[in-house]
Amino acid sequence: MGKANNPGNNSKPRGKVSAFHVLMILVGANLMFLFAPDFGLLNSILYIPDLYTWSATVGGFLLLVLGFRGFFKKL
């Protein structure tokens, strides 16, 4: 029979979560949540022109994508 490896030998280093990327994700999600055309919270309370709502929604989506790209880094 083969010898089993120790759990200490098989352990991989844990990944590191970037705080900056977490903040990017939160800001992007808030922008989309607040300014989404026809569904956003601020858009339902106040009249905000479509130019600002669509640009904020696209900007929030880009922040989400960029935040998730660098969210988890290996050591």
Contacts in CASP RR format, 6 or more apart in sequence:
PFRMAT RR
TARGET T0000
AUTHOR 0000-0000-0000
METHOD contacts of the structure
MODEL  1
MGKANNPGNNSKPRGKVSAFHVLMILVGANLMFLFAPDFGLLNSILYIPD
LYTWSATVGGFLLLVLGFRGFFKKL
13 74 0 8 1.000
13 75 0 8 1.000
14 75 0 8 1.000
15 72 0 8 1.000
15 73 0 8 1.000
15 74 0 8 1.000
15 75 0 8 1.000
16 72 0 8 1.000
16 73 0 8 1.000
16 74 0 8 1.000
16 75 0 8 1.000
17 71 0 8 1.000
17 72 0 8 1.000
17 73 0 8 1.000
18 70 0 8 1.000
18 71 0 8 1.000
18 72 0 8 1.000
18 73 0 8 1.000
21 66 0 8 1.000
21 67 0 8 1.000
21 68 0 8 1.000
21 69 0 8 1.000
21 70 0 8 1.000
21 71 0 8 1.000
22 71 0 8 1.000
24 63 0 8 1.000
24 64 0 8 1.000
24 66 0 8 1.000
24 67 0 8 1.000
25 63 0 8 1.000
25 64 0 8 1.000
25 67 0 8 1.000
25 68 0 8 1.000
25 71 0 8 1.000
27 60 0 8 1.000
27 63 0 8 1.000
28 59 0 8 1.000
28 60 0 8 1.000
28 61 0 8 1.000
28 63 0 8 1.000
28 64 0 8 1.000
29 60 0 8 1.000
29 64 0 8 1.000
31 56 0 8 1.000
31 57 0 8 1.000
31 59 0 8 1.000
31 60 0 8 1.000
31 63 0 8 1.000
32 56 0 8 1.000
32 57 0 8 1.000
32 60 0 8 1.000
32 61 0 8 1.000
32 64 0 8 1.000
33 40 0 8 1.000
33 41 0 8 1.000
34 40 0 8 1.000
34 41 0 8 1.000
34 42 0 8 1.000
34 43 0 8 1.000
34 56 0 8 1.000
35 42 0 8 1.000
35 43 0 8 1.000
35 48 0 8 1.000
35 52 0 8 1.000
35 53 0 8 1.000
35 56 0 8 1.000
35 57 0 8 1.000
36 43 0 8 1.000
36 53 0 8 1.000
36 57 0 8 1.000
37 43 0 8 1.000
37 50 0 8 1.000
37 53 0 8 1.000
37 54 0 8 1.000
37 57 0 8 1.000
40 53 0 8 1.000
42 48 0 8 1.000
43 53 0 8 1.000
END
